[in-house]
């Protein structure tokens, strides 16, 4: 008989321990996967934080000409309590 698999880790149910800096590596990885020219995020600022969401803004350095543009990014808990990270060039709806 095979040994039992270890129990799965419970999902994270609180994002208050997250910071904007914690989200940057995920945002950059998502941008790279989507072939978006996002190189770096400067001056991340926390706009809102709760147990279920953190919203941030910063300046995104683009590889196309070195332009900096506003960037909005966030993490939130979905209905399965998984952490979802996303970014946009305009503010997220409330």
C-alpha positions in Angstrom: 0.0 0.0 0.0 1.4 3.4 -1.0 1.9 6.1 1.7 -0.8 8.7 1.9 -0.1 12.0 0.1 0.5 14.9 2.4 -2.5 17.2 2.8 -2.7 20.1 0.4 -1.8 23.5 1.8 -4.9 25.5 2.6 -5.5 28.5 0.3 -4.4 32.0 1.5 -7.5 33.7 3.0 -6.0 37.1 3.9 -4.1 39.5 1.7 -3.3 42.1 4.4 0.2 40.7 4.7 0.9 41.4 1.0 2.6 44.6 -0.2 2.8 46.2 -3.6 6.4 45.1 -3.8 5.3 41.5 -3.3 3.1 41.7 -6.4 5.8 43.1 -8.8 7.5 39.8 -9.7 4.1 38.3 -10.6 3.1 41.3 -12.7 6.4 41.2 -14.6 6.0 37.4 -15.2 2.5 37.8 -16.4 3.6 40.6 -18.8 6.4 38.5 -20.1 4.0 35.5 -20.7 1.8 37.9 -22.7 4.6 39.4 -24.7 4.0 42.8 -23.2 7.0 45.1 -23.1 7.0 45.8 -19.4 10.5 45.9 -18.0 10.2 47.4 -14.5 7.8 49.0 -12.1 8.9 52.2 -10.3 7.4 53.8 -7.2 4.7 51.3 -6.2 2.1 52.8 -4.0 -0.7 51.0 -2.2 -4.1 52.5 -3.1 -6.2 50.1 -1.1 -5.8 47.0 1.0 -8.3 44.6 2.6 -8.4 40.9 3.6 -9.5 40.0 0.0 -7.7 42.5 -2.2 -4.7 44.9 -2.5 -4.6 47.6 -5.2 -1.5 49.4 -6.3 -0.3 52.0 -8.8 3.2 52.6 -10.1 5.1 53.7 -13.2 5.9 51.0 -15.7 9.1 51.2 -17.7 8.5 49.9 -21.2 11.2 48.4 -23.4 9.9 50.3 -26.4 11.8 53.5 -26.2 12.1 53.5 -22.4 8.8 55.3 -21.9 7.2 55.3 -18.5 3.4 54.9 -18.2 1.0 54.6 -15.3 0.3 51.0 -14.3 -2.4 49.7 -12.0 -2.0 46.3 -10.5 -3.8 44.2 -7.9 -4.1 40.9 -6.2 -7.5 39.5 -5.0 -8.9 36.3 -3.7 -11.3 34.5 -6.1 -14.2 32.4 -5.0 -11.9 29.4 -4.3 -9.7 31.7 -2.2 -6.8 31.5 -4.7 -4.7 34.6 -5.2 -5.2 36.2 -8.6 -2.8 38.9 -9.8 -3.5 41.2 -12.7 -2.4 44.5 -14.1 -3.9 47.2 -16.4 -3.2 50.5 -18.0 -6.3 52.1 -16.4 -7.8 51.8 -12.9 -9.8 48.8 -11.9 -13.6 49.2 -11.4 -14.6 49.4 -7.7 
